[in-house]
Structure formats: structure tokens, C-alpha cells
Amino acid sequence: MVYLNFTDLSEEAQNRLLENSKKDVERKFGDAIRKYVKGNYTCFETIIEEEALRNLYSYTYVFNI
């Protein structure tokens, strides 16, 4: 069995998965992040990017070979 993580994927695949993860995080936690950003004067996009990266490592990758 082969185990891969996010960093083992091609740059194109990483970018595609990162965009999907950003959308996923914003859909799930967007309101809570907006409240946090408003109260702490931080950048929404930065927080979304950080959370999206954390979210990527919770994914299970499946490949058809």
C-alpha cells in the first residue's frame, strides 16, 4: 500500500485541492471566521488560507491506478 500526503502531489494538483479546500472551509466556517476577523482586525483571506491548509491534511486521498 502506498501512503501519500498533500506535499507528495504535483503543484497543479496541490493548487486545485487548495482552492477546493478554501471553498469547503468558507462554506463550513465562513460566518465564524468573519466574526473572528471583525473582532481581531485580521485579514479574512489569510485566515481562510491557513484553515484551508490545515483542512487539506484531514483529507483522505484516493487514486485510481
Helices and strands as residue ranges (DSSP letters): G 6-8, H 11-40, H 44-56
